[in-house]
């Protein structure tokens, strides 16, 4: 039960994560779908929090040291060297996504647009960590999903920028 909860909460979280970013980067007017996209983004974050809590409960026995050791082991297994401190990047990912969710619900849209430069930095970091988590540290269909989602995002953002520069 615990392992399935750990695995499926992060898979569903990443599905919400990439679906939201792909929708926001699409060529259509996102204002019509702002609230549903915000809800999906929030659900993804809540699933991430459940993933972290279930991993700490079922896998790490609420031990930060065990999480560091497991992260080091997984990093060594996947890319050839120990890097237990990678767990801090995951913590930062969770905090940034949480701030973004809070900001989306609490900050008026006009102010949110003014903060778009900061949000771009956040989103770049979030996409990098999500890509590493799905395309580097996963295998099979989850790896294919991470790579495909990133390609779709890059194409969508490039296309949206091309369309917006034509209008200027």
ChimeraX attribute file (.defattr): number of C-alpha atoms within 10 A of each C-alpha:
attribute: neighborCount
match mode: 1-to-1
recipient: residues
	/A:1	6
	/A:2	11
	/A:3	11
	/A:4	9
	/A:5	15
	/A:6	22
	/A:7	13
	/A:8	13
	/A:9	21
	/A:10	21
	/A:11	18
	/A:12	16
	/A:13	24
	/A:14	25
	/A:15	18
	/A:16	21
	/A:17	23
	/A:18	23
	/A:19	18
	/A:20	20
	/A:21	20
	/A:22	20
	/A:23	17
	/A:24	21
	/A:25	21
	/A:26	18
	/A:27	17
	/A:28	11
	/A:29	11
	/A:30	13
	/A:31	9
	/A:32	9
	/A:33	12
	/A:34	12
	/A:35	13
	/A:36	11
	/A:37	19
	/A:38	16
	/A:39	16
	/A:40	17
	/A:41	24
	/A:42	23
	/A:43	17
	/A:44	26
	/A:45	24
	/A:46	18
	/A:47	20
	/A:48	24
	/A:49	18
	/A:50	17
	/A:51	21
	/A:52	17
	/A:53	15
	/A:54	21
	/A:55	20
	/A:56	17
	/A:57	14
	/A:58	14
	/A:59	16
	/A:60	17
	/A:61	13
	/A:62	14
	/A:63	12
	/A:64	12
	/A:65	12
	/A:66	15
	/A:67	20
	/A:68	19
	/A:69	18
	/A:70	18
	/A:71	19
	/A:72	19
	/A:73	16
	/A:74	17
	/A:75	19
	/A:76	14
	/A:77	12
	/A:78	13
	/A:79	11
	/A:80	10
	/A:81	12
	/A:82	18
	/A:83	17
	/A:84	19
	/A:85	14
	/A:86	15
	/A:87	17
	/A:88	12
	/A:89	13
	/A:90	16
	/A:91	12
	/A:92	15
	/A:93	21
	/A:94	18
	/A:95	14
	/A:96	17
	/A:97	23
	/A:98	17
	/A:99	12
	/A:100	20
	/A:101	19
	/A:102	12
	/A:103	14
	/A:104	17
	/A:105	13
	/A:106	10
	/A:107	13
	/A:108	10
	/A:109	12
	/A:110	8
	/A:111	10
	/A:112	16
	/A:113	12
	/A:114	10
	/A:115	12
	/A:116	12
	/A:117	11
	/A:118	11
	/A:119	15
	/A:120	11
	/A:121	11
	/A:122	17
	/A:123	18
	/A:124	11
	/A:125	17
	/A:126	20
	/A:127	20
	/A:128	13
	/A:129	17
	/A:130	20
	/A:131	22
	/A:132	15
	/A:133	17
	/A:134	22
	/A:135	21
	/A:136	17
	/A:137	15
	/A:138	16
	/A:139	12
	/A:140	9
	/A:141	11
	/A:142	18
	/A:143	18
	/A:144	13
	/A:145	19
	/A:146	24
	/A:147	17
	/A:148	15
	/A:149	23
	/A:150	19
	/A:151	13
	/A:152	17
	/A:153	21
	/A:154	14
	/A:155	15
	/A:156	19
	/A:157	18
	/A:158	15
	/A:159	15
	/A:160	17
	/A:161	13
	/A:162	12
	/A:163	12
	/A:164	11
	/A:165	9
	/A:166	8
	/A:167	6
	/A:168	5
